């Protein structure tokens, strides 16, 4: 905030007049928000109204109802969501929490190792891991699914026994952890590599081993970067469709809410009024997470990457 | 409600057990590995810290990537080697040529628009009050899943026959101006551009946040000094601000390029790749999971890979240079 005040006090920094900038930004912001507001407004309208008139009629003819939310949360016999979305919402939470914690911890360890326990080829390895970001996830789906259901073999020798975790939560946590690692290691490495050298060297001189340095210096100091990546990973896992579609069956036991919603999107007409409320419930949680933690997001993401 | 708890409580037990086991194993390994001393200490530390990541990366990305390259030279069931047949089929098939053209349109238009708009907004935001509110609202679509976004945009692009009232925002606006709305999502090639708007809607906020932070990091005294020398407005931007944020702009542009190249969800949920809107990622998914042709799907993945590689090489060279300076 202080830099902002400084900039405002400084006429030389003016690229355009303040009033012009304000008008332009708010116009674009308005355009950006309208589609989401349309869904929000629709979720409070009943079935006939959604199909017979546009959502903007809510301003001239406000007939608000909570019936869609009631149907979504408690279920209703007339809609395609007979049991409500709560079981799927629970699945989403159960999938997301470990799928954020696991890659963050594994990546922080690896990033520290690559940045401070240097060895021959550690830089090359870092660039190689960075390069793995371009492997399209679609490439990995079938081989991974085969690994989970059949194990890995060379000829008749079993290298990895079949894990039997496809269709369980573990079968979703693991792919999310794998796919998150290249970006996580890259971002955390940028941050951890920029920690003060004196601090590390003082600890080594005092006889601390790498594990002690990792736990007592690196972890506490990396909290901004870890928080930023965690938010990113949370949004990514919560909003993911592809991994969940492949590794979770569509059942109430493991399928996340996004898979359930996606299966309803194609069926315009049947239960679309509940879909509006369902979509908003799905969106609400990442929005709450994002708005309450966005300070960390930008700060941590940029540390070490913008000069 | 009782049955709700009885079915969902075990799920939370699973999380607790998994997380507790994860940290317990980690602590035991750290403790044991910390006991080692002398010459063994370093190799053991490297193994413990880097090992888990390398195992996961190998199983999850490296081996599948190699397998995919092999599969791309094999038939639909990955049994017989058929040489370059998959590739020649993909290049000669007219539907696929359309897919390649679409992908090309995506990677030419969307990274440019998102980066330019993001930079423009970042500059404008720098000038105004209450910027955090506008910033949050602009970034908001980033937190919304593509499934959620496709429901949202359904209310924009929806079309009803002219005799009925229009429930889609776009149709209603077009009609308010006296034109006849058409069935947007079915109109080629307009529909591809309508899908691009959704992508731009989602990604611009991200570009804006990163670029805005870069602009704020430009030292105030440099700007002040050049202002004293008489640099204002456009001149100041072109000669001072833009050169200072150029490297960030390139990073954002490259990120957008890769994201648009890998684009899958928007096409999948909005049109399923029908009506001439398909792109490489979507075809890849369709070949493998809908038409069960592992060979062609893998060949598409390799083509995608080849497309991305130059961007990646460029990025790594950039990264190398920056690190050697730092």
Interface residues (C-beta under 8 A of the other chain):
Chain A: X3 X4 X6 X7 X10 X11 X12 X13 X14 X15 X16 X17 X18 X21 X22 X24 X25 X26 X28 X29 X32 X33 X34 X35 X36 X38 X39 X42 X50 X51 X52 X53 X54 X55 X56 X86 X87 X90 X91 X94 X97 X98 X101 X102 X105 X106 X107 X109 X110 X112 X113 X114 X117 X119 X127 X129 X130 X131 X132 X133 X134 X135 X136 X138 X139 X140 X141 X142 X143 X144 X147 X160 X169 X170 X173 X174 X175 X177 X178 X179 X181 X182 X185 X209 X210 X211 X212 X214 X215 X235 X238 X239 X240 X241 X242 X246 X252 X258 X261 X262 X265 X266 X268 X275 X276 X279 X282 X283 X286 X287 X289 X290 X291 X294 X298 X301 X302 X305 X306 X307
Chain B: X4 X7 X8 X11 X12 X14 X15 X18 X19 X22 X26 X30 X33 X34 X41 X42 X45 X46 X48 X49 X50 X52 X53 X54 X56 X57 X59 X60 X61 X62 X63 X64 X65 X67 X68 X121 X123 X124 X125 X126 X127 X128 X129 X131 X134 X136 X137 X138 X139 X140 X141 X142 X143 X144 X145 X146 X147 X148 X150 X151 X152 X153 X154 X155 X156 X165 X166 X167 X168 X169 X172 X201 X204 X205 X209 X210 X213 X214 X216 X217 X220 X223 X224 X226 X227 X228 X231 X232 X233 X234 X236 X237 X241 X247 X248 X251 X258 X262 X264 X265 X268 X269 X272 X281 X284 X285 X288 X289 X294 X297 X298 X301 X304 X305 X308 X309 X311 X312 X315 X316 X319 X320 X322 X326
